[in-house]
Amino acid sequence: MLASNRRTLRVALAALPCGLLPACGAEPGAERTDASGGVSLTAGPADTGASTDPAADSGATESPSTLDGGSSMGGDDGLKFDIGEGGFCQSKGAGLFCDGQTSVQCDGAGGTIDQTVCTPETCVEGEGCVVCLPGQYSCKGPRVMSCNTEGVPYWEELQVCNPAAGEYCDVTVPGCSPLAPIGNVEPTGEYYLYSTFSPLADGFDTVSDVDSYGNRVWFVAWAGGQLTVAGYDVAILDSDGDGVLEPHQHPDSPDDTGPIEQRVFTFIQSFPISNDGAIPHQMELHATATTLAWAGPNQITQYDLATGTTSQIAPKSAWIGTQVYGYLAFLGYDDINDVWYSGNESARRVFQYDAETMTWGYAFEFPVLAGDHMDGMDVVTDPSTGIPYVYVSDMTSNFIGQYRHDPELGWVQQNMFSYAEASGVPVEGFGFGALSHFWVGGWNQNSFYEIGGGDLTEFLDPAG
């Protein structure tokens, strides 16, 4: 978990007479060039249907006294005393200390020399960031890893699982276990449909896999019979006139009740690609500020937006080619642990990649989400906790499953989110991004649409 930036003020007041301290005896407390001529298209609200555990800060007890620049506290009797800058290192000696998952080097005089976020490593008092701890186990693709602490700790291969036989790396054994669905389809939260947009007028049809970065929505489609990737920017308008832009506002949301704010979509660019004969619905996207990556029949490919060059990220393992759908279709990236995830329509099974051995293994399997087959997956890190979650869906389902990997419990289902819609629009790949929502390919609907808000907001946009 990423460390927070909160710091606790520690003040040594034990030597002062109790009468000088007002709280003595109290308990501790409390944003382009438009290639098509700048066409701006507007999509109004779509038809919709209704359906933390942050650590508490510790601190000095508040008092009526005034803190002057963090350097002194004065009373009517003129008594002043130095309490320093109030930083993390204020009351610590020289050495390495842990502020959550951040290693902080203190100089012994209340100052900070350096600090390093250890994730995905672990912070240990006196040692700083270490790769792993005694008794820890991990998974890298199909490999079961154990922590070797003889000398400098490192991850050591314990066993290699056989995904062709349905095995996956299971840290609870530790070892290899047969895949079985994790969790159920009992809803624990609700989300909503916000907008639907069709780029058909611009020559794109059969809109499929989608991803987003910033305010840009990227999607794969056919354009004049050519496999094409295109991007539109989305903006939100203050259509309810209250002076506030409210992306999560929805008439069915108990926490953000109100009309859906209008969305405006502006075409930015498109370019033809080739992907080893893939068709749009076989290649989910992953977008960054400078690149696009897509899954496909033989590998995950990365495209440089500035140069138009492509490179291989991860080849397909042989065992994947033996499946009913023998390709990589879905795509997500864990930016905390530097791990790619994928899958295809053969079963509701998520793959994980090991860059060291360039092999894929199974991560987990999820239950039937009332749909025809698995279709849609992304990985999103919770901005408030630093926990990466894998989100999955079925093609004709109104469910999004949320999964995380626990170092002791293995893969667990965190939540099962649902929404009510009557149109039956399929899920043909989805990705998280603009407006802190998921964007979904509508496939034979020649459109993409926007879902999110509700109970998903806690994990995707806590400040929203």
C-alpha positions as CSV (number, residue, x, y, z in Angstrom):
1,M,0.0,0.0,0.0
2,L,1.4,3.4,-0.9
3,A,2.2,5.5,2.1
4,S,0.1,8.6,2.8
5,N,1.7,12.0,3.0
6,R,0.3,12.6,6.4
7,R,2.7,13.4,9.1
8,T,2.2,13.2,12.9
9,L,3.3,16.0,15.1
10,R,5.1,14.7,18.0
11,V,5.8,17.1,20.9
12,A,7.7,16.2,24.0
13,L,5.9,18.0,26.8
14,A,6.4,15.5,29.6
15,A,8.7,17.8,31.6
16,L,6.2,20.7,31.8
17,P,4.0,21.1,34.8
18,C,0.5,19.8,34.2
19,G,-1.0,23.3,34.9
20,L,0.7,24.7,31.9
21,L,-1.0,22.3,29.6
22,P,-4.6,23.0,28.8
23,A,-5.3,19.3,27.8
24,C,-3.2,17.8,30.6
25,G,-4.7,14.5,31.6
26,A,-6.9,14.2,28.5
27,E,-6.8,11.1,26.3
28,P,-4.8,11.5,23.1
29,G,-7.2,12.5,20.3
30,A,-8.7,13.3,18.7
31,E,-6.0,19.8,-22.1
32,R,-5.3,19.7,-30.4
33,T,-5.6,19.5,-33.9
34,D,-8.8,18.2,-35.4
35,A,-7.9,16.0,-38.4
36,S,-11.5,16.2,-39.6
37,G,-11.9,19.9,-39.4
38,G,-12.7,20.3,-35.7
39,V,-16.0,18.5,-35.7
40,S,-17.5,18.6,-32.2
41,L,-20.2,16.1,-31.5
42,T,-22.5,16.1,-28.5
43,A,-24.1,13.1,-26.8
44,G,-26.7,13.8,-24.2
45,P,-27.5,11.7,-21.2
46,A,-28.2,8.1,-22.0
47,D,-31.2,6.1,-20.9
48,T,-30.4,4.8,-17.5
49,G,-31.8,2.5,-14.9
50,A,-31.5,2.2,-11.3
51,S,-30.1,-0.4,-10.6
52,T,-12.1,2.8,3.5
53,D,-10.4,2.0,5.6
54,P,-7.8,4.7,5.8
55,A,-5.7,4.7,8.9
56,A,-6.7,7.4,11.4
57,D,-4.1,10.1,12.0
58,S,-2.7,10.4,15.4
59,G,-1.9,13.8,16.7
60,A,-1.4,16.1,19.6
61,T,-4.4,17.0,21.6
62,E,-5.9,20.3,20.4
63,S,-5.7,23.3,22.7
64,P,-6.6,27.0,22.6
65,S,-2.9,27.9,22.2
66,T,-1.5,29.3,19.0
67,L,1.1,27.6,16.9
68,D,3.4,30.2,15.4
69,G,4.9,28.8,12.2
70,G,5.5,25.6,13.9
71,S,8.2,27.0,16.0
72,S,6.8,28.1,19.3
73,M,3.7,28.0,21.5
74,G,2.9,31.0,23.7
75,G,0.7,31.5,26.7
76,D,-0.3,34.6,28.7
77,D,2.6,34.1,31.0
78,G,5.1,34.5,28.1
79,L,6.4,30.9,28.3
80,K,7.6,29.7,24.9
81,F,9.2,26.4,23.9
82,D,10.6,25.0,20.7
83,I,8.6,22.2,19.1
84,G,10.6,22.0,15.8
85,E,9.2,21.6,12.3
86,G,6.8,18.9,13.4
87,G,8.0,16.5,10.6
88,F,8.1,12.7,10.7
89,C,11.7,12.7,11.9
90,Q,11.2,15.3,14.7
91,S,11.4,12.8,17.6
92,K,13.6,10.2,15.9
93,G,17.3,9.5,15.9
94,A,19.5,9.0,12.9
95,G,18.5,6.0,10.8
96,L,15.9,4.4,8.6
97,F,12.3,4.4,9.7
98,C,9.0,3.4,8.0
99,D,6.1,5.8,7.4
100,G,3.7,3.3,6.1
101,Q,5.3,1.9,3.0
102,T,7.7,4.8,2.7
103,S,11.3,4.4,4.0
104,V,12.4,7.7,5.6
105,Q,16.1,8.4,6.4
106,C,16.3,10.7,9.4
107,D,19.4,12.8,10.3
108,G,19.0,12.6,14.1
109,A,18.3,16.3,14.4
110,G,14.7,16.3,13.4
111,G,15.4,16.6,9.6
112,T,14.8,14.2,6.7
113,I,17.7,13.2,4.5
114,D,15.8,11.1,2.0
115,Q,12.6,9.1,1.5
116,T,11.7,6.2,-0.8
117,V,8.3,4.6,-1.5
118,C,9.1,0.9,-1.2
119,T,6.1,-0.5,-3.0
120,P,6.1,-3.2,-4.3
121,E,8.9,-4.0,-1.9
122,T,8.4,-3.8,1.9
123,C,9.6,-1.2,4.3
124,V,11.5,-2.5,7.4
125,E,12.6,-0.3,10.3
126,G,16.4,0.0,10.3
127,E,16.7,-1.6,6.9
128,G,14.6,0.5,4.5
129,C,13.1,-1.1,1.4
130,V,13.6,-4.9,1.2
131,V,12.5,-7.2,-1.6
132,C,10.7,-9.6,0.7
133,L,10.4,-10.9,4.2
134,P,10.9,-14.4,5.7
135,G,7.9,-16.6,5.1
136,Q,6.5,-14.6,2.2
137,Y,5.4,-16.1,-1.0
138,S,4.5,-14.5,-4.4
139,C,3.4,-15.4,-7.9
140,K,5.2,-14.5,-11.2
141,G,3.1,-15.7,-14.1
142,P,3.0,-19.5,-13.6
143,R,5.8,-19.5,-11.0
144,V,5.4,-19.9,-7.3
145,M,8.1,-17.8,-5.5
146,S,9.4,-17.9,-2.0
147,C,11.5,-15.3,-0.1
148,N,15.1,-16.4,0.3
149,T,16.6,-14.5,3.2
150,E,20.0,-16.0,3.2
151,G,22.0,-12.8,2.8
152,V,20.2,-10.1,0.8
153,P,16.6,-11.2,0.4
154,Y,15.4,-12.2,-3.0
155,W,12.6,-14.1,-4.7
156,E,13.4,-17.7,-5.4
157,E,11.4,-20.0,-7.7
158,L,9.7,-22.7,-5.6
159,Q,7.5,-24.4,-8.2
160,V,6.2,-23.9,-11.8
161,C,2.5,-24.5,-12.3
162,N,1.0,-26.0,-15.5
163,P,-1.7,-23.7,-16.8
164,A,-2.4,-26.2,-19.7
165,A,-3.7,-28.5,-16.9
166,G,-5.7,-25.7,-15.2
167,E,-3.2,-25.0,-12.5
168,Y,-2.4,-21.6,-11.0
169,C,0.0,-20.2,-8.5
170,D,-1.6,-20.3,-5.0
171,V,0.3,-18.5,-2.2
172,T,-2.0,-20.1,0.4
173,V,-0.5,-23.6,-0.2
174,P,2.1,-22.4,-1.2
175,G,2.3,-24.1,-4.6
176,C,0.0,-25.0,-7.5
177,S,-3.7,-25.5,-7.2
178,P,-6.5,-26.3,-9.6
179,L,-8.4,-23.3,-10.8
180,A,-11.9,-22.7,-9.4
181,P,-14.2,-19.7,-9.5
182,I,-13.6,-17.2,-6.7
183,G,-16.5,-15.3,-5.2
184,N,-20.1,-15.1,-6.2
185,V,-22.6,-12.9,-8.1
186,E,-24.2,-11.4,-5.0
187,P,-24.1,-7.6,-5.6
188,T,-22.3,-5.6,-2.9
189,G,-22.5,-2.2,-4.7
190,E,-24.1,-0.3,-7.6
191,Y,-22.9,1.8,-10.5
192,Y,-24.7,3.7,-13.4
193,L,-24.9,4.3,-17.1
194,Y,-23.9,7.9,-17.9
195,S,-23.5,8.4,-21.7
196,T,-23.5,6.6,-25.0
197,F,-21.7,8.0,-28.1
198,S,-21.6,6.7,-31.7
199,P,-18.8,7.7,-34.1
200,L,-20.7,6.2,-37.0
201,A,-21.0,9.7,-38.7
202,D,-17.2,9.9,-38.8
203,G,-16.9,6.6,-40.7
204,F,-16.2,4.2,-37.8
205,D,-18.3,1.1,-37.2
206,T,-18.2,-2.1,-35.3
207,V,-16.8,-0.3,-32.3
208,S,-15.1,-2.7,-29.9
209,D,-12.4,-2.6,-27.3
210,V,-11.9,0.6,-25.5
211,D,-9.5,2.3,-23.1
212,S,-8.9,5.8,-21.9
213,Y,-6.1,8.1,-20.6
214,G,-6.8,11.6,-19.3
215,N,-9.8,12.9,-21.1
216,R,-9.2,10.9,-24.3
217,V,-11.2,7.8,-25.1
218,W,-9.5,5.3,-27.5
219,F,-11.3,2.5,-29.3
220,V,-10.8,-0.1,-32.0
221,A,-13.1,-0.2,-35.0
222,W,-13.5,-0.8,-38.7
223,A,-13.1,2.3,-40.9
224,G,-13.5,1.6,-44.7
225,G,-12.8,-2.0,-44.1
226,Q,-9.5,-1.2,-42.3
227,L,-8.7,-2.1,-38.7
228,T,-8.4,1.3,-37.1
229,V,-7.7,2.9,-33.7
230,A,-9.4,6.2,-33.1
231,G,-9.5,8.7,-30.2
232,Y,-12.0,11.3,-29.1
233,D,-11.7,13.7,-26.2
234,V,-14.6,14.0,-23.9
235,A,-15.6,17.1,-21.9
236,I,-18.3,17.6,-19.3
237,L,-20.6,20.6,-19.3
238,D,-22.3,22.3,-16.4
239,S,-25.7,21.4,-17.9
240,D,-27.6,21.8,-14.6
241,G,-26.3,25.3,-14.2
242,D,-25.1,25.0,-10.6
243,G,-21.6,26.1,-11.3
244,V,-20.0,22.7,-10.6
245,L,-18.9,20.0,-13.0
246,E,-20.2,16.8,-11.5
247,P,-19.2,13.6,-13.5
248,H,-20.7,11.2,-10.9
249,Q,-24.0,12.9,-10.6
250,H,-26.9,10.6,-11.6
251,P,-30.6,10.7,-10.8
252,D,-30.4,7.2,-9.2
253,S,-27.3,7.8,-7.1
254,P,-28.1,8.4,-3.4
255,D,-24.7,10.1,-2.9
256,D,-24.6,12.2,-6.1
257,T,-28.3,12.7,-6.9
258,G,-29.1,15.0,-9.8
259,P,-29.4,15.1,-13.6
260,I,-26.5,13.6,-15.6
261,E,-24.2,16.4,-16.8
262,Q,-24.0,16.6,-20.6
263,R,-20.9,15.1,-22.3
264,V,-19.3,16.5,-25.5
265,F,-17.1,14.3,-27.7
266,T,-14.6,15.8,-30.1
267,F,-12.7,13.7,-32.7
268,I,-8.9,14.0,-32.3
269,Q,-7.2,11.4,-34.5
270,S,-7.3,7.9,-36.0
271,F,-4.8,5.6,-37.7
272,P,-4.9,2.2,-39.4
273,I,-3.1,-0.7,-37.8
274,S,-2.4,-4.4,-38.4
275,N,-2.5,-6.9,-35.7
276,D,-1.6,-10.3,-37.1
277,G,-5.1,-10.7,-38.6
278,A,-7.0,-9.7,-35.5
279,I,-10.5,-8.2,-35.7
280,P,-11.6,-5.4,-33.4
281,H,-13.1,-7.5,-30.7
282,Q,-9.9,-9.5,-30.2
283,M,-7.6,-6.7,-29.0
284,E,-8.4,-4.7,-25.9
285,L,-6.3,-1.5,-25.4
286,H,-4.2,0.0,-22.7
287,A,-3.5,3.7,-23.0
288,T,-0.8,6.0,-21.5
289,A,0.1,9.6,-22.3
290,T,2.6,8.5,-25.0
291,T,1.7,4.9,-26.0
292,L,-1.1,2.5,-26.8
293,A,-0.8,-1.2,-26.2
294,W,-3.1,-3.8,-27.6
295,A,-3.6,-7.5,-27.2
296,G,-3.8,-9.9,-30.1
297,P,-3.4,-13.3,-31.7
298,N,0.3,-13.7,-30.9
299,Q,1.5,-11.0,-28.5
300,I,0.9,-7.7,-26.7
301,T,2.0,-4.9,-28.9
302,Q,3.0,-1.4,-27.9
303,Y,2.5,1.6,-30.3
304,D,4.4,4.8,-29.8
305,L,2.0,7.7,-30.5
306,A,4.8,10.1,-31.5
307,T,6.7,7.9,-33.9
308,G,4.1,5.4,-35.0
309,T,6.5,2.5,-34.3
310,T,5.5,-0.7,-32.7
311,S,7.3,-3.1,-30.4
312,Q,6.5,-6.4,-28.6
313,I,5.7,-6.3,-24.9
314,A,4.8,-9.9,-24.2
315,P,4.6,-12.9,-26.5
316,K,1.7,-15.4,-26.2
317,S,2.6,-18.6,-24.4
318,A,2.1,-21.9,-26.3
319,W,-0.6,-23.2,-23.9
320,I,-2.9,-20.2,-24.7
321,G,-2.9,-21.2,-28.3
322,T,-4.5,-24.5,-27.4
323,Q,-7.6,-22.9,-26.0
324,V,-10.9,-22.5,-27.8
325,Y,-10.0,-18.9,-28.4
326,G,-6.2,-19.2,-28.7
327,Y,-5.2,-15.5,-28.4
328,L,-4.7,-12.7,-26.0
329,A,-8.0,-10.7,-26.1
330,F,-8.2,-8.6,-22.9
331,L,-5.6,-6.3,-21.4
332,G,-4.8,-4.6,-18.1
333,Y,-1.6,-3.4,-16.4
334,D,-0.7,-3.2,-12.8
335,D,1.4,-0.1,-12.5
336,I,2.3,-0.9,-8.9
337,N,3.8,-4.3,-9.4
338,D,4.7,-3.9,-13.1
339,V,2.5,-6.9,-14.2
340,W,0.4,-7.3,-17.4
341,Y,-2.9,-9.2,-17.2
342,S,-4.9,-10.7,-20.0
343,G,-7.5,-13.3,-20.9
344,N,-9.8,-14.5,-23.7
345,E,-13.3,-15.7,-24.2
346,S,-12.5,-19.4,-23.7
347,A,-13.3,-19.2,-20.0
348,R,-13.6,-16.6,-17.2
349,R,-9.9,-16.9,-16.4
350,V,-7.4,-14.0,-16.0
351,F,-3.8,-14.5,-17.1
352,Q,-0.8,-12.9,-15.5
353,Y,2.6,-12.3,-17.2
354,D,6.1,-13.0,-15.9
355,A,8.5,-10.6,-17.7
356,E,11.6,-12.5,-16.4
357,T,10.7,-15.8,-18.1
358,M,8.4,-14.2,-20.7
359,T,5.6,-16.7,-19.8
360,W,2.0,-16.4,-18.9
361,G,0.2,-18.2,-16.1
362,Y,-3.2,-18.1,-14.6
363,A,-4.0,-15.6,-11.9
364,F,-7.6,-16.5,-11.0
365,E,-11.0,-17.6,-12.3
366,F,-14.3,-15.7,-11.6
367,P,-17.8,-17.0,-11.6
368,V,-20.4,-16.7,-14.5
369,L,-21.6,-13.1,-14.3
370,A,-24.9,-13.8,-15.9
371,G,-23.4,-13.2,-19.4
372,D,-22.4,-15.3,-22.4
373,H,-18.6,-15.2,-21.8
374,M,-15.8,-13.1,-20.3
375,D,-15.4,-9.8,-22.2
376,G,-13.7,-6.9,-20.6
377,M,-11.0,-6.4,-18.0
378,D,-8.8,-3.7,-16.7
379,V,-6.5,-3.0,-13.7
380,V,-7.0,0.2,-11.7
381,T,-5.0,1.2,-8.7
382,D,-7.0,2.7,-5.9
383,P,-5.6,6.3,-5.6
384,S,-6.2,6.4,-1.8
385,T,-4.8,3.0,-0.8
386,G,-2.4,2.1,-3.6
387,I,-4.1,-1.3,-3.9
388,P,-4.3,-2.5,-7.6
389,Y,-7.6,-4.1,-8.4
390,V,-8.4,-6.3,-11.4
391,Y,-11.9,-5.5,-12.7
392,V,-13.7,-8.1,-14.9
393,S,-17.0,-8.5,-16.7
394,D,-19.0,-10.7,-19.0
395,M,-20.2,-9.8,-22.5
396,T,-23.9,-9.5,-21.9
397,S,-23.7,-8.9,-18.2
398,N,-24.5,-5.9,-15.9
399,F,-21.8,-7.0,-13.4
400,I,-18.3,-5.8,-12.7
401,G,-16.3,-8.0,-10.4
402,Q,-13.4,-6.5,-8.4
403,Y,-10.5,-8.6,-7.4
404,R,-7.2,-8.1,-5.5
405,H,-4.3,-10.3,-4.6
406,D,-3.7,-10.6,-0.9
407,P,-0.2,-11.7,0.2
408,E,-1.6,-14.2,2.6
409,L,-5.1,-15.1,1.3
410,G,-4.2,-15.1,-2.4
411,W,-6.8,-13.7,-4.9
412,V,-10.0,-12.5,-3.2
413,Q,-13.2,-11.0,-4.6
414,Q,-13.5,-7.6,-3.0
415,N,-16.8,-6.5,-4.5
416,M,-19.4,-7.4,-7.1
417,F,-20.9,-4.2,-8.6
418,S,-24.1,-4.2,-10.7
419,Y,-26.4,-1.8,-12.6
420,A,-29.8,-2.0,-14.1
421,E,-30.2,-1.4,-17.9
422,A,-32.9,-2.6,-20.3
423,S,-31.2,-2.1,-23.7
424,G,-29.0,-5.2,-23.5
425,V,-25.9,-3.4,-24.9
426,P,-23.0,-5.9,-24.9
427,V,-19.7,-5.4,-23.2
428,E,-16.9,-5.7,-25.8
429,G,-13.9,-4.8,-23.8
430,F,-13.7,-1.9,-21.4
431,G,-11.1,0.4,-19.9
432,F,-10.9,3.0,-17.1
433,G,-10.0,6.7,-17.5
434,A,-11.9,9.8,-18.5
435,L,-14.1,11.3,-15.8
436,S,-12.9,8.5,-13.5
437,H,-15.3,6.1,-15.2
438,F,-15.1,2.9,-17.3
439,W,-15.6,3.2,-21.1
440,V,-17.1,0.2,-22.9
441,G,-17.2,-0.9,-26.5
442,G,-20.7,-1.4,-27.8
443,W,-19.6,-3.6,-30.7
444,N,-22.7,-4.2,-33.0
445,Q,-24.2,-1.0,-31.5
446,N,-21.5,1.0,-33.3
447,S,-20.9,3.0,-30.1
448,F,-19.1,3.2,-26.9
449,Y,-20.6,4.0,-23.6
450,E,-19.7,5.3,-20.1
451,I,-20.4,3.5,-16.8
452,G,-19.3,4.1,-13.2
453,G,-20.1,6.3,-10.3
454,G,-22.0,5.0,-7.3
455,D,-20.2,2.6,-5.1
456,L,-17.3,2.3,-7.6
457,T,-16.3,5.9,-6.8
458,E,-14.7,5.0,-3.5
459,F,-12.1,2.9,-5.3
460,L,-11.7,5.0,-8.5
461,D,-12.2,8.6,-7.5
462,P,-12.3,9.0,-3.7
463,A,-12.0,12.8,-3.9
464,G,-15.0,12.9,-6.3
